[in-house]
Amino acid sequence: MAMKNISVPRPTVKEVEKYLRQWNNLKDYKAQEEALDKLFFKLCPKNVDESDILLKVASLNDFYSTPNSICKCIIRAESEGCKK
């Protein structure tokens, strides 16, 4: 799947703060973020094992509707030396 170049305007500080307030007030936000932090930073901190990556992707998908195809992108990025 080819990625399209999209021009996204730089948001203002006021706009970012507005969306952060909305994000922080989402129902279940705190519990989800704590669960994802535990999963990503304690239980499965590396992106080497495919089952760990699938677990992360499934969790992200459940919480935020992230496409499962991202797993292959993570594996590819890890093999190419991208650590973030």
Secondary structure, DSSP 8 states (H G I E B T S, - for coil): ------------HHHHHHHHHHHHTSTTHHHHHHHHHIIIIII---S-SHHHHHHHHHHHHHHH---TTHHHHHHHHHHTT---
